[in-house]
Amino acid sequence: MTGDDKVDPEWLVDIIREDDYSVLVVTPAMLSNYFEVCPEASLSDFTLLIFDEYHHAKQDHCYNKLVMKCLQFRHNAPPNAKIPQVCMVWYNAYIDT
């Protein structure tokens, strides 16, 4: 499934809130939908975000919106907030953290 599929994004809210998963693989659009649908959603719901194929991100791409959300969260988070590590994978598996 992708963020373009006509799937109720509430299922992702349920999966993330269950806390039974160590690894969850979703598209950037699905993650964006999660933040739009779930008002109490927070980046602190995650410990690590890996943005693969980031070199495809263009102006209004979901990746750019998510990265801006991460930067704003990190800048405005209280001192004791759980802040996820963010990694962006570029061409040839180059990893930038």
HELIX and SHEET records of a PDB file:
HELIX    1   1 GLU A   10  GLU A   18  1                                   9    
HELIX    2   2 PRO A   28  VAL A   37  1                                  10    
HELIX    3   3 LEU A   43  ASP A   45  5                                   3    
HELIX    4   4 TYR A   54  HIS A   56  5                                   3    
HELIX    5   5 CYS A   62  ASN A   76  1                                  15    
HELIX    6   6 TYR A   91  ALA A   93  5                                   3    
SHEET    1   A 3 LEU A  48  PHE A  51  0                                        
SHEET    2   A 3 GLN A  85  VAL A  89  1                                        
SHEET    3   A 3 ILE A  95  ASP A  96 -1                                        
END                                                                             
